Amino acid sequence: MHRMTIPGLVEAAAARHGERPFLTVDGTRRTYAQTRAAAATMAGALAARGCRPGTRVAALLTNRVELTDLVLGCAWLGAVVVPLNTALHGRLLRHALDEARPQFLYVEQELEPRVEEVGYAGEVWVTGSPQAPVPGVEAALDPYPSRPGDTAAVLFTSGTTGPSRGVRCPHAQFAWWGRNVADSLRLTADDTLYSCLPLFHTNALNTLVQAMTVGARVVVDRRFSASRHWARAAETGATCVYVLGAMVPMLLAQPPGPGDRAHRAWRGLGPGTPGALWEPFRERFGVTLVDGFGSTETNLVIGSVPQECRPGYMGTVRDGFEARVVDAGLSHVPDGTPGELVVRTRREHAFATGYLGEPAAEPGAWRRTGDRVVREPDGWFRFVDRVKDRIRRRGENISSYEVETALRAHPDVAEAAAFPVPSELAEDEVMVAVVPRAGRVLDPAEVARHCAGELPVFAVPRFIDVVEELPLTETGKVRKSVLRERGVTGGTWDRCG
């Protein structure tokens, strides 16, 4: 079995760490040896239900042991897991299922009505039902001899100019994520990793692989709670935590208390942390946040280590990767000049192989990121903004295209534009400008209610401007830079107001 596959990692970790604790999720605790047994018998349970190597199995599950079992069981069997954002419903859920075309769907009981609503035609397993696959019931299988470049998972990421896209993530990409982030955070077998981020995202999924890489323990909670975060870190014995940029100001906004430092955590992965909040966070909570650049399609290309952080900077290029800053024509720009970040890897299968429905990406090719950055003369990279129209809110990437599509489905909306405006919690808030159809009157509150029925909660616009027309270029494209510059005005409707 190849060591750069997920079963290879599970086998090696079980052989080396055996009875050491590995995973705590949803009240279930497992050692490394128990995790190997669960993966092998979950593969047997999946095979008994008709899964085969290459079969796609989607999941609409929150952070619970059924999801971790499914991820590892699919990898053991050679099947492909497709974890879906649990906020998806209606049109967007249907789109993801149409793109991935899974043969099976494992759904949480409370979320089953959403699956029925979209008319999914494959086989459905509901948590707690007799049909649901459970490790330990069927005989254990030997691991399928997957290759490092074989697809282990399809993860959906929001596009900037079109619908969400499924990314084909190979086994070795996860193995490299584990190595690179473990090295960046200086993880060891003595560490306990605490994450409350969703397991359908790259960040949380790769926490499992980081722990396997070094023999650490990982604790996964159901969801983030600003008021309980440090108490949970203390209860779990965490030495490393995982936060997104928007979580940092939320934690700092909590009333100071003795629990702020009554924990063992001393560093954390905190991509997108505003530079001005980095030192206050470390001073108050005793945690050094390590930033970096990585995406569902790539890996930890740029990063730092706890001993060498620079507030507001992503870090420097990691070994085995390359990064450049280019202009619109993809020509290199001088240090100190903003431009788009493009990246490539010299590590075999460290990047995703491409999007569903597209040919495999050429190995070693430069990948565009859509992020606007600055490279300083000493090699440190600083994030500036997004090149196109992506909006990032509370750790979620939101496609303006999808927001606009939902708005245009309203019978009284003629045209719409979605764009980001600054949030008091870091990252962005969603703002839209809508043009009513001739002779119609738009009520912003009713528009927001319409969006709530079409979009995940994190994508529902907070700010709505009803305007007579949108600013257009000579070729008829919306000049979103004008809308962003104007931003929130006294006449803007605020859903939180």
Disulfide bonds with the S-S distance in Angstrom:
none
